């Protein structure tokens, strides 16, 4: 297991209250020994003007997953800040729910790298993203 903090899904979802996470409807749905998962609806909050899932909303989901996963790999007063995020948008989504799965690429003492894959309800990859964080 890579996590250093004890947490459950209820606590993770409370962290998202009254901020961007709640605003776009992100819900943490699974945490296991090495992965963190969350869903986000494709609706009026997350679509761009042409009716497709907004690329920025996908990045919000990816950065949320990577930042929270990074925090779970820290201890005490340590915090996580994003250094770089990139995303490749591979397939559009117009409705339903997308699911992001976050896995560690590297968890070091000062930097972390996370891979986040976002899929539609049919399991088709919509976006692949990588987040680099710093431990401060």
Buried (B, 14 or more C-beta within 10 A) or exposed (E): EBBEEEBEBEEBBEBBEEEEBBEBBBBBBEBEEEBBBBBBBBBEEBBEEEEBBBBEBBBBBBBBBBBBBBBBBBEEEBEBEBEEBEBEBEBBBEEBBBBBBBBBEEBEEEEBBBBBBBBBEEEEEBBBBBBBBBBE
